[in-house]
Amino acid sequence: MNRRLFARTGIGLAALTALQAAKADAYPSRPVHLYVPYAAGGGPDVQVRQASRKMAEALGQPVVIENKVGAGGVLGAQLAAKAAPDGYTVLVGSNTHLIQKIMSPELRFDPLGDFVPVSNLAASPTVLVVLEGSPIKSVQDLSAALRASAGKMNYASGGIGSSAHLAAATLVSLLGAQATHIPLKGSVEILASLVRGDVDFACPIAGTGVPLVKAGKLRALAVTSASRLKDWPEVPTLREALRNDLAVQESWFGFWAPLNTPAEAVNRLHAAVTAALQEPALRASFELAGSAAAPSDSPQAFAGFVRSEYRKWAEIVRLTGVRPV
């Protein structure tokens, strides 16, 4: 074979091999696993699953949901923090993780130090609810019942330190009343607990509570958003009833990658979230469930938001005196 042709052919084969190797190594080249620290079927789990399908389209790879439920979200965070920082394991991180760390500094994960924030996904207030057939029809009725009960009323949440727990504990604290917290294994159990009569009221996040209210199973007394929800103008905010800004509590959840995840992977994941949340049908489905799509402008913007939220929830924990068992 002509030496020059051989050389040219050899160089061409080498370049092709290098190009193929680069494509094989380009992120993502295999499925991305999302650790969801919520029970399957709950509001946040459903919304993450909806978004993950659109994210998979943007990434060109499957997005696999893995429910890592336990200890109010701590188990999933601990597992994700130990995962390889390669962009193929991502945690659905939330304000609940901040709260858990604030309450228990000894926990073996650091929401500010063990992760790289990618993007927020959705934000949702909690909803103060009772059974539809309850004689309690307003926050004022609940306040009167709490004061008359001498501490005998109970409220449910998906776990100690969850948004539902802090919202109800804030309500009770601001009213100067007493009530017993009944922590459950997940927010999906709140309805059954109310039906059984184990608890008298609860503050599930809107993604869990709104569908049950719309189905006629629960009655909404108030929401913890800063203003009334667009689709629920008749339901007052808890701040209106209590006249205190600490009654404004938004729950949020987004994506965190393990610390030292390459910037390329973080940016691709952020772009996938942004692309997914541009889908009108997905945004509409979030709104129907009482949430709002809330993508971050950049990973850096989300990191700043997480730090500010840490400071806010620390103040709320101090107010309520909530402590782990």
C-alpha positions as CSV (number, residue, x, y, z in Angstrom):
1,M,0.0,0.0,0.0
2,N,1.2,3.5,-0.8
3,R,2.8,4.9,2.4
4,R,1.1,8.3,2.0
5,L,-2.3,6.6,1.6
6,F,-1.6,4.4,4.5
7,A,-0.7,7.3,6.6
8,R,-3.7,9.3,5.6
9,T,-5.9,6.3,6.2
10,G,-4.3,5.7,9.6
11,I,-4.8,9.2,10.6
12,G,-8.5,9.1,9.5
13,L,-9.1,5.9,11.4
14,A,-7.5,7.3,14.5
15,A,-9.6,10.5,14.3
16,L,-12.8,8.4,13.8
17,T,-11.9,6.2,16.8
18,A,-11.2,9.4,18.9
19,L,-14.6,10.9,17.8
20,Q,-16.4,7.7,18.7
21,A,-14.7,7.6,22.1
22,A,-15.7,11.2,22.7
23,K,-19.3,10.5,21.8
24,A,-19.3,7.4,24.1
25,D,-17.9,9.6,27.0
26,A,-20.2,12.6,26.4
27,Y,-22.7,13.2,29.2
28,P,-25.1,11.5,29.5
29,S,-24.2,8.2,27.9
30,R,-26.4,6.1,30.1
31,P,-29.6,6.4,32.3
32,V,-29.7,9.0,35.0
33,H,-31.1,7.9,38.3
34,L,-33.3,10.2,40.4
35,Y,-33.4,9.5,44.1
36,V,-36.9,10.6,45.2
37,P,-37.2,10.7,49.0
38,Y,-41.0,10.7,48.9
39,A,-43.5,7.8,49.0
40,A,-44.7,6.7,45.5
41,G,-48.0,8.2,44.6
42,G,-47.6,11.4,46.7
43,G,-47.9,14.8,45.1
44,P,-44.1,15.5,44.8
45,D,-43.4,12.0,43.5
46,V,-46.1,12.4,40.8
47,Q,-44.7,15.8,39.7
48,V,-41.1,14.5,39.6
49,R,-42.2,11.6,37.4
50,Q,-44.1,13.9,35.1
51,A,-41.0,16.1,34.7
52,S,-38.6,13.2,34.4
53,R,-40.2,12.1,31.2
54,K,-39.6,15.4,29.6
55,M,-36.1,15.6,31.0
56,A,-35.4,12.2,29.4
57,E,-36.3,13.6,26.1
58,A,-34.0,16.6,26.5
59,L,-31.1,14.4,27.8
60,G,-31.5,11.6,25.2
61,Q,-31.3,9.0,28.0
62,P,-33.8,7.4,30.3
63,V,-34.4,9.0,33.7
64,V,-35.0,6.3,36.3
65,I,-37.0,7.1,39.4
66,E,-35.9,5.4,42.7
67,N,-38.0,6.1,45.8
68,K,-35.6,6.2,48.7
69,V,-38.1,6.8,51.6
70,G,-37.1,7.0,55.2
71,A,-36.4,9.4,58.1
72,G,-38.3,12.3,56.6
73,G,-36.1,12.4,53.5
74,V,-32.7,11.9,55.3
75,L,-32.1,8.4,54.0
76,G,-32.3,9.5,50.4
77,A,-30.0,12.4,51.0
78,Q,-27.4,10.3,52.8
79,L,-27.4,7.7,49.9
80,A,-27.1,10.4,47.3
81,A,-24.3,12.2,49.1
82,K,-22.3,9.0,48.9
83,A,-23.0,8.4,45.3
84,A,-20.4,8.8,42.6
85,P,-20.2,12.5,41.5
86,D,-20.6,11.7,37.8
87,G,-24.0,13.1,37.1
88,Y,-25.8,9.8,37.0
89,T,-27.2,10.0,40.5
90,V,-29.3,13.0,41.3
91,L,-31.3,13.7,44.5
92,V,-34.7,15.5,44.7
93,G,-33.6,17.9,47.4
94,S,-36.0,20.1,49.2
95,N,-36.5,22.6,52.1
96,T,-37.3,19.5,54.2
97,H,-33.6,18.5,54.0
98,L,-32.6,21.9,55.2
99,I,-35.0,21.6,58.1
100,Q,-33.8,18.2,59.1
101,K,-30.2,19.4,59.2
102,I,-31.1,22.5,61.2
103,M,-32.9,20.3,63.8
104,S,-30.2,17.6,63.9
105,P,-26.8,19.0,63.0
106,E,-25.3,15.6,63.7
107,L,-27.0,14.0,60.6
108,R,-24.5,12.4,58.3
109,F,-25.2,14.7,55.3
110,D,-24.9,18.4,54.7
111,P,-27.4,20.0,52.3
112,L,-25.1,23.0,51.8
113,G,-21.8,21.1,51.6
114,D,-22.5,17.7,50.1
115,F,-24.3,18.7,47.0
116,V,-24.2,20.9,43.9
117,P,-27.6,22.6,43.4
118,V,-28.8,22.0,39.8
119,S,-32.3,23.7,39.5
120,N,-35.4,24.1,41.5
121,L,-38.4,22.3,40.0
122,A,-41.6,23.4,41.7
123,A,-42.8,25.4,44.7
124,S,-46.0,24.8,46.7
125,P,-47.6,26.1,49.8
126,T,-49.1,23.8,52.4
127,V,-52.9,23.6,52.8
128,L,-54.5,23.6,56.2
129,V,-57.2,20.9,55.9
130,V,-59.8,19.0,57.9
131,L,-62.3,16.3,56.8
132,E,-65.0,17.6,54.5
133,G,-67.6,16.7,57.1
134,S,-65.8,18.4,60.0
135,P,-67.7,21.0,61.9
136,I,-64.6,23.2,61.6
137,K,-65.1,25.5,58.7
138,S,-62.5,28.2,59.2
139,V,-59.2,29.0,60.9
140,Q,-61.2,30.9,63.5
141,D,-63.2,27.7,64.2
142,L,-60.0,25.7,64.5
143,S,-58.5,28.3,66.8
144,A,-61.6,28.1,69.1
145,A,-61.5,24.3,69.0
146,L,-57.8,24.2,69.9
147,R,-58.3,26.6,72.8
148,A,-61.3,24.6,74.1
149,S,-59.6,21.2,73.8
150,A,-56.9,21.6,76.5
151,G,-54.3,20.1,74.2
152,K,-56.3,17.1,73.2
153,M,-56.4,17.7,69.4
154,N,-54.0,16.1,67.1
155,Y,-52.5,16.9,63.7
156,A,-50.7,14.7,61.1
157,S,-47.7,15.1,58.9
158,G,-45.5,13.0,56.7
159,G,-42.8,13.0,59.3
160,I,-41.0,15.1,61.9
161,G,-39.5,18.2,60.4
162,S,-41.5,17.9,57.2
163,S,-43.1,21.0,55.7
164,A,-46.5,19.8,56.9
165,H,-45.2,19.4,60.4
166,L,-43.6,22.9,60.5
167,A,-46.7,24.6,59.0
168,A,-49.0,23.1,61.6
169,A,-46.6,23.7,64.4
170,T,-46.2,27.3,63.4
171,L,-50.0,27.7,63.4
172,V,-50.3,26.2,66.9
173,S,-47.4,28.3,68.1
174,L,-48.7,31.6,66.7
175,L,-52.1,30.8,68.2
176,G,-50.6,30.2,71.6
177,A,-52.4,26.8,71.7
178,Q,-51.4,23.2,72.2
179,A,-51.9,20.1,69.9
180,T,-50.1,16.8,69.5
181,H,-48.2,16.0,66.4
182,I,-48.7,12.5,64.9
183,P,-45.9,11.8,62.4
184,L,-46.8,9.3,59.6
185,K,-44.6,7.4,57.2
186,G,-45.5,9.7,54.3
187,S,-47.9,12.4,53.2
188,V,-50.0,9.9,51.3
189,E,-51.2,8.6,54.7
190,I,-52.7,11.9,55.9
191,L,-56.1,11.3,54.4
192,A,-56.5,7.8,56.0
193,S,-55.4,9.2,59.3
194,L,-58.1,12.0,59.1
195,V,-60.7,9.5,58.0
196,R,-59.9,7.1,60.9
197,G,-60.2,10.0,63.3
198,D,-56.6,9.6,64.5
199,V,-56.0,13.3,63.8
200,D,-58.2,16.4,63.6
201,F,-56.3,18.6,61.1
202,A,-53.2,18.6,58.9
203,C,-51.1,20.8,56.6
204,P,-50.1,18.7,53.7
205,I,-48.3,20.4,50.8
206,A,-50.7,21.6,48.1
207,G,-49.5,18.9,45.7
208,T,-50.9,16.3,48.1
209,G,-53.8,18.3,49.6
210,V,-55.4,20.1,46.7
211,P,-56.4,17.0,44.8
212,L,-58.1,15.6,47.9
213,V,-59.9,18.9,48.5
214,K,-61.1,18.9,44.9
215,A,-62.2,15.3,45.2
216,G,-64.5,16.4,48.1
217,K,-62.6,14.4,50.7
218,L,-61.0,17.3,52.6
219,R,-61.9,20.9,53.3
220,A,-59.3,23.6,52.9
221,L,-59.2,26.3,55.6
222,A,-56.2,28.2,54.5
223,V,-53.0,28.1,52.4
224,T,-49.5,29.2,53.5
225,S,-48.6,31.0,50.3
226,A,-47.9,34.8,50.4
227,S,-51.1,35.5,48.5
228,R,-54.2,33.5,47.6
229,L,-53.9,30.9,44.9
230,K,-55.1,31.9,41.5
231,D,-57.5,28.9,41.2
232,W,-58.6,29.2,44.9
233,P,-59.4,32.8,45.5
234,E,-62.0,31.9,48.1
235,V,-59.4,30.2,50.4
236,P,-57.6,32.7,52.6
237,T,-53.9,32.7,53.4
238,L,-52.8,31.7,56.9
239,R,-51.0,35.1,57.1
240,E,-54.4,36.8,56.6
241,A,-55.8,34.9,59.6
242,L,-52.8,35.1,61.9
243,R,-51.3,38.4,60.7
244,N,-47.7,37.1,60.9
245,D,-45.2,36.7,58.1
246,L,-43.9,33.5,59.6
247,A,-47.2,31.9,58.5
248,V,-45.9,32.2,54.9
249,Q,-44.3,28.9,54.1
250,E,-43.6,27.7,50.6
251,S,-42.3,24.1,50.1
252,W,-40.1,23.5,47.2
253,F,-38.1,20.7,45.6
254,G,-35.5,20.5,43.0
255,F,-32.4,18.6,41.9
256,W,-29.1,18.3,43.7
257,A,-26.1,16.4,42.4
258,P,-23.3,15.0,44.6
259,L,-20.5,17.5,45.4
260,N,-17.8,17.5,42.7
261,T,-20.2,16.5,39.9
262,P,-18.6,17.9,36.7
263,A,-20.0,21.3,35.6
264,E,-20.8,19.8,32.2
265,A,-23.2,17.3,33.8
266,V,-24.7,20.0,36.1
267,N,-25.3,22.3,33.2
268,R,-26.9,19.6,31.0
269,L,-29.2,18.6,33.9
270,H,-30.2,22.3,34.4
271,A,-30.9,22.7,30.7
272,A,-33.0,19.5,30.8
273,V,-35.1,20.8,33.7
274,T,-35.6,24.2,32.0
275,A,-36.6,22.5,28.8
276,A,-39.1,20.2,30.6
277,L,-40.8,23.1,32.4
278,Q,-41.3,25.0,29.2
279,E,-43.9,22.4,28.3
280,P,-47.3,24.1,28.8
281,A,-49.0,20.8,29.6
282,L,-46.5,20.0,32.4
283,R,-46.9,23.5,33.9
284,A,-50.6,23.2,33.8
285,S,-50.6,19.8,35.5
286,F,-48.4,21.3,38.3
287,E,-50.9,24.2,38.7
288,L,-53.9,21.8,38.9
289,A,-52.1,20.1,41.8
290,G,-51.6,23.3,43.6
291,S,-47.9,23.8,42.7
292,A,-46.1,26.2,40.4
293,A,-43.2,25.3,38.1
294,A,-40.2,27.2,39.5
295,P,-37.1,26.5,37.4
296,S,-33.9,28.3,38.6
297,D,-32.2,30.8,36.2
298,S,-28.9,28.9,36.7
299,P,-27.3,26.4,39.1
300,Q,-25.6,29.3,40.8
301,A,-29.0,31.1,41.3
302,F,-30.4,27.9,42.9
303,A,-27.4,27.7,45.2
304,G,-28.1,31.2,46.4
305,F,-31.7,30.4,47.0
306,V,-30.9,27.3,49.0
307,R,-28.6,29.3,51.3
308,S,-31.3,31.9,51.9
309,E,-33.9,29.3,52.6
310,Y,-31.6,27.7,55.1
311,R,-31.6,30.9,57.1
312,K,-35.4,31.3,57.0
313,W,-36.2,27.8,58.1
314,A,-33.7,28.1,61.0
315,E,-35.9,31.0,62.3
316,I,-39.1,28.9,61.9
317,V,-37.5,26.0,63.8
318,R,-36.6,28.3,66.6
319,L,-40.1,29.7,66.8
320,T,-41.8,26.3,67.0
321,G,-39.2,24.5,69.1
322,V,-39.5,21.4,66.9
323,R,-37.0,18.8,67.8
324,P,-36.4,15.2,66.5
325,V,-37.6,12.4,68.7
